[in-house]
Amino acid sequence: MSDRHDHFETLTVHVSADPDPATGAVVPAIQMSTTFKQDAVGQTRDGFEYGRSDNPTRRALEAAIAALEGAAHGIAFASGLAATQNILYLLDPGDRLVVSDDVYGGTWRLADKVWRRYGVQTDAVDLRDLDAVAAALAGDGTAPPARMVWIETPTNPLLKVVDISAVARLAATSGALTVVDSTFATPYLTRPLELGADLVLHSATKYLGGHSDVIGGLVATSRDDVAATLRFHQNAAGAVPSPFDCWLVLRGLRTLAIRMDRACANAAAVATWLQRRAGVARVHWPGFPDHPQRELVERQMRLPGAIVSFELTADEPVTRRLAATTRLFTLAESLGAVESLIELPAAMTHLSVAESPLAVPPGLIRLSVGIEAADDLIADLEQAFVAAGVAAGVDAG
């Protein structure tokens, strides 16, 4: 079979999935061994010596994410935050980190509550404002230039879209690394390394795994020096995924493209319905024709994504009742799986940023739109609106 894959959809199915040469099995085997026989002292077979340091199943997953991101290197970790931690190990005491002003709550908690204790300062900036980004990267008389800028796009949970190319150019000029958390976009929608980023991060728990049954984190880069340091951190700190977890993510990758197509189409239908539904004050979704960053979305993303967030005109108790009354949308944290989820970020995923500059609106609802029938999802939301006491009907506009 040719190694050439002209289309991403083909690559997802066949990457790291060659039939077993001994048996012909079309599903790769899971290698669970914690240690490997050496033919002589220090003479390993293909570099395998101990399961924390390397594993065949993990190596296959790392090769897969590198291929999907167009990267030279892939590095796997036990969770998205373990991957985040290992990237932050690239910083030294006294360094500055610039993040999005509505970055994922877990990322902010790690940077602000843990790394600040070790002398790393984290500043939150609206990364859509390139003048503000340039100023934050440059520093001032009291703060040194930033060593790293951390992009989420679309952001979590307000779905702001950041111009990766523009921010990466500013970061390169100032000598800072550009990291993109592309969990919401996946490599199917956006390929950050092609836009100038140095590293791309995924919580593989979400769309890459895709079935709410595995925790994992992945990093891809084409910088040999950065990859070597991250591999050292991976082995030294030991936050590695199990072989079975790696296998589950590999399984999920094979349907990534088709799942994203369906989920994004469903999100478009749900977002459009919400925009017209009485009682909805604002809908956040990058795919609207009048979105202020429409040109950037079309240039940077294949599709606008499958996460939708919205705010009601009613007060927070009504919002809580609505979120607790859906039947197909499960009230739960996380996102990116085949089933649809609903949550209140301020009280759930982003509770750690409460009373901080990154606090999210208390009545914001976030939807992770899955692959069910769009009509059924909309009907479920409608019954929840009515049950929560939000007047029925559709706004005339």
C-alpha positions in Angstrom: 0.0 0.0 0.0 1.2 3.5 -0.8 2.3 5.7 2.1 0.8 8.7 0.3 -2.4 10.1 1.8 -3.8 13.0 -0.2 -6.7 13.6 2.2 -6.8 14.1 6.0 -9.8 11.7 6.2 -7.8 8.9 4.7 -4.8 9.7 7.0 -6.9 9.4 10.1 -8.0 5.9 9.2 -4.6 4.5 8.2 -2.1 6.4 10.3 -0.3 4.0 12.7 -2.7 1.3 11.7 -0.7 -1.0 9.4 -1.9 -4.7 9.6 0.2 -6.8 12.0 3.0 -8.5 9.9 2.8 -11.7 11.8 -1.0 -12.3 11.9 -2.5 -9.8 9.4 -4.7 -8.3 12.2 -6.0 -4.9 11.0 -6.3 -3.5 14.5 -2.9 -2.8 16.1 -2.0 -4.8 19.2 -1.6 -3.3 22.7 1.8 -3.9 24.1 1.3 -3.9 27.9 4.8 -5.0 29.0 6.4 -2.8 31.6 9.9 -3.9 30.7 11.8 -5.3 27.7 14.5 -8.0 27.3 17.9 -6.7 26.4 20.1 -8.8 24.1 23.2 -7.6 26.0 23.8 -5.0 28.7 22.6 -1.8 27.2 21.7 -3.5 23.9 17.9 -2.9 23.5 15.6 -3.8 20.7 14.5 -0.6 18.9 15.2 1.4 22.0 12.7 -0.2 24.2 13.9 -0.8 27.8 11.3 0.3 30.3 7.6 1.2 30.0 7.8 4.7 31.4 10.5 5.6 29.0 8.9 4.2 25.8 6.3 1.7 24.7 5.4 0.5 21.2 1.7 1.4 21.5 2.6 4.9 22.8 5.1 5.3 20.1 2.4 4.5 17.5 0.1 7.2 19.0 2.9 9.7 19.0 3.7 9.0 15.4 0.0 9.4 14.6 -0.4 12.9 16.2 2.8 14.0 14.5 1.4 12.9 11.1 -2.0 14.5 11.7 -0.4 17.8 12.7 2.3 17.8 10.0 4.9 17.7 12.8 8.3 16.0 13.1 7.6 14.9 16.7 4.7 13.7 18.8 4.8 13.3 22.6 2.1 11.6 24.7 1.1 12.3 28.3 -1.3 11.0 30.9 -3.7 13.9 30.5 -4.1 17.3 28.9 -2.9 19.0 32.0 0.1 16.7 32.2 1.0 17.8 28.7 0.5 21.4 29.8 2.8 20.9 32.8 5.5 19.4 30.7 5.4 22.3 28.3 5.6 24.8 31.2 8.8 23.0 32.3 10.3 24.8 29.4 10.1 28.0 31.5 12.6 29.1 34.2 12.1 31.1 37.4 11.7 34.7 36.5 10.1 34.0 33.1 6.8 35.4 32.0 3.9 33.5 30.3 1.2 35.3 28.3 -2.2 33.5 28.1 -5.6 34.2 26.6 -7.9 36.2 28.9 -10.4 33.3 28.9 -8.0 30.4 28.9 -9.3 27.0 30.2 -9.7 27.2 34.0 -7.3 24.3 34.6 -4.5 25.9 32.6 -4.9 29.2 34.6 -5.0 27.3 37.9 -1.8 25.5 37.1 0.0 28.6 35.9 -1.3 31.0 38.5 -1.6 28.7 41.6 1.4 26.4 41.0 4.0 28.0 38.7 3.7 31.5 40.2 5.1 29.9 43.4 8.2 29.0 41.5 8.7 32.5 40.0 6.9 32.3 36.7 4.5 35.2 36.2 1.4 34.7 34.1 -0.4 37.6 32.4 -3.8 37.3 30.7 -4.4 39.3 27.6 -7.1 39.4 24.9 -5.0 37.7 22.2 -7.3 39.1 19.5 -5.8 42.5 20.2 -2.5 42.4 18.5 -1.3 45.7 20.0 -2.0 44.3 23.5 -0.2 41.1 22.5 2.9 43.0 21.3 3.0 45.1 24.5 2.5 42.0 26.7 5.3 40.2 24.9 7.7 43.1 25.2 7.2 43.6 28.9 8.1 46.9 30.7 10.3 48.3 33.4 8.9 46.0 36.0 8.4 42.9 33.9 10.8 41.1 31.5 9.9 40.1 27.9 7.6 37.1 27.8 9.2 33.7 27.1 6.0 32.0 25.9 2.5 32.9 24.6 -0.3 30.4 25.1 -3.1 30.5 22.6 -6.5 28.8 22.7 -8.5 29.1 19.6 -11.5 28.9 19.8 -11.2 29.8 23.4 -12.9 28.0 26.2 -15.7 28.9 26.9 -16.4 32.2 25.0 -15.2 30.8 21.7 -13.0 33.8 20.7 -10.9 33.1 17.6 -7.2 34.1 17.8 -5.1 34.8 14.7 -2.4 32.2 15.2 -0.1 33.4 12.3 -0.2 37.0 13.6 0.5 36.2 17.2 3.2 33.7 16.2 5.0 36.3 14.2 4.9 38.7 17.1 6.2 36.0 19.5 9.0 35.0 17.1 10.1 38.7 16.8 10.3 38.9 20.6 12.0 35.5 21.1 9.0 33.8 22.7 7.6 30.3 22.0 4.1 30.0 20.6 2.0 27.2 22.1 -1.5 26.5 20.7 -4.0 24.5 22.7 -6.0 23.2 19.8 -8.3 20.9 21.7 -11.5 22.5 20.4 -10.3 22.6 16.8 -8.5 19.3 16.5 -6.0 18.8 13.6 -9.0 18.3 11.3 -10.1 21.9 11.6 -6.8 23.8 12.2 -3.1 22.9 11.9 -1.3 25.4 14.1 2.2 24.4 13.2 1.5 25.3 9.5 0.5 28.8 10.8 3.8 29.4 12.6 3.2 27.9 16.1 6.1 26.1 17.8 4.0 23.6 19.7 0.4 22.3 19.5 -1.3 20.7 22.5 -4.4 18.5 22.7 -6.4 17.1 25.5 -6.8 13.7 23.8 -9.6 13.1 26.3 -11.9 15.2 24.1 -12.3 14.9 20.3 -9.3 12.7 19.6 -10.5 10.0 21.9 -14.0 10.9 21.2 -15.9 8.5 23.4 -15.6 9.7 27.0 -13.6 6.6 27.9 -10.0 7.8 28.0 -7.8 10.5 29.6 -4.8 11.7 27.7 -2.7 14.6 26.4 -0.7 15.0 23.2 1.9 17.5 22.1 3.3 17.9 18.5 6.2 20.0 17.4 8.7 20.2 14.5 11.4 21.8 16.7 14.0 19.1 17.4 15.4 21.0 20.4 12.0 21.5 22.1 11.0 17.9 21.4 14.2 16.6 23.0 13.5 18.6 26.1 9.9 17.5 26.3 10.9 13.8 25.9 13.3 14.3 28.8 10.5 15.8 30.9 8.2 13.0 29.8 10.6 10.3 31.1 11.9 12.3 34.2 8.4 13.4 35.5 6.7 10.1 34.4 3.2 11.4 33.6 2.8 9.0 30.8 -0.3 7.3 29.4 -0.9 3.6 29.7 -0.6 1.5 26.6 -4.4 0.8 26.7 -5.1 4.5 26.9 -2.9 5.1 23.9 -4.7 2.3 22.0 -8.1 3.9 22.8 -7.0 7.3 21.4 -5.6 5.5 18.3 -9.0 3.9 17.9 -10.7 7.3 18.3 -8.5 9.0 15.7 -9.8 6.6 13.0 -13.2 8.3 13.1 -12.1 11.8 13.9 -12.9 13.4 10.6 -16.4 11.9 10.2 -17.3 12.6 13.8 -16.2 16.2 13.5 -18.1 16.7 10.3 -21.4 15.5 11.9 -20.8 17.3 15.2 -20.0 20.6 13.5 -23.1 20.3 11.3 -25.2 19.7 14.4 -23.6 22.7 16.2 -24.5 24.9 13.2 -28.1 23.8 13.5 -28.2 24.3 17.3 -26.5 27.6 17.2 -28.8 29.0 14.5 -31.9 27.8 16.5 -30.5 29.4 19.7 -29.9 32.7 18.0 -33.6 32.9 17.1 -35.0 31.4 20.3 -36.9 33.8 22.6 -35.1 34.3 26.0 -31.6 33.9 24.6 -29.5 37.1 25.1 -26.3 36.0 23.3 -24.9 33.0 21.4 -21.2 32.4 21.1 -20.2 30.4 18.0 -17.6 31.3 15.4 -19.7 30.1 12.4 -22.3 32.9 12.2 -22.2 34.8 8.8 -22.0 38.1 10.7 -19.3 36.9 13.2 -16.8 39.8 13.5 -13.9 37.4 12.8 -15.6 35.7 9.9 -12.7 36.1 7.5 -10.2 34.7 10.0 -12.5 31.7 10.8 -12.7 30.9 7.1 -9.0 31.3 6.6 -7.8 29.4 9.7 -10.5 26.7 10.2 -12.0 24.0 8.0 -15.2 24.3 10.0 -16.3 26.5 12.9 -16.3 23.8 15.5 -18.9 21.9 17.6 -18.9 23.9 20.8 -21.6 26.5 21.4 -22.1 28.7 24.4 -25.0 31.0 25.2 -26.5 33.3 27.8 -30.2 33.8 28.7 -32.0 37.0 29.4 -33.2 35.3 32.6 -31.3 35.2 35.8 -28.9 32.4 37.0 -31.4 30.2 38.8 -33.3 29.8 35.5 -30.1 28.9 33.8 -29.3 26.2 36.3 -32.8 24.8 35.9 -32.4 24.6 32.2 -29.1 22.9 32.4 -30.5 20.3 34.8 -33.6 19.6 32.7 -32.2 18.4 29.4 -32.5 14.7 28.5 -30.2 14.2 25.6 -27.7 16.8 26.6 -26.1 15.2 29.7 -25.2 17.6 32.5 -21.5 16.9 32.8 -18.0 18.3 32.5 -15.7 17.6 29.5 -16.6 17.8 25.8 -15.8 16.4 22.4 -17.4 13.0 22.6 -20.1 11.4 20.5 -22.8 12.3 23.1 -23.9 15.9 23.7 -23.1 17.5 27.0 -24.3 20.7 28.8 -22.6 22.5 31.6 -22.3 25.9 33.4 -18.6 26.8 33.2 -18.7 29.3 36.1 -19.9 26.6 38.5 -18.1 23.6 36.9 -15.1 23.6 34.5 -14.1 27.2 35.2 -14.8 27.4 39.0 -11.1 27.8 39.6 -11.1 31.2 37.9 -14.0 32.6 40.0 -13.3 36.1 41.4 -10.3 36.4 39.1 -9.8 38.5 35.9 -10.7 35.4 33.9 -14.1 34.8 35.6 -16.8 33.8 33.1 -20.4 35.1 33.1 -22.3 33.2 35.9 -25.2 32.5 33.5 -23.2 31.2 30.6 -24.1 27.7 29.4 -21.7 25.6 27.3 -22.8 22.9 24.9 -20.6 20.2 23.5 -22.7 19.2 20.5 -22.4 15.5 19.7 -23.4 13.3 16.7 -27.1 12.6 17.5 -29.8 13.8 15.1 -29.9 17.6 15.2 -33.7 17.8 15.3 -33.6 15.6 18.5 -31.1 17.9 20.1 -33.1 21.0 19.3 -36.3 19.4 20.6 -34.4 18.5 23.8 -33.3 22.1 24.3 -36.8 23.4 23.6 -38.4 21.2 26.3 -35.7 22.3 28.7 -36.3 25.9 28.0 -40.0 25.4 28.6 -39.4 23.3 31.8 -37.1 26.1 33.1 -39.8 28.7 32.6 -38.3 30.4 29.5 -41.2 31.6 27.4 -41.8 29.5 24.3 -41.4 31.0 20.9 -38.9 32.3 18.3 -37.8 35.9 18.1 -39.0 37.7 15.0 -35.4 38.6 14.1 
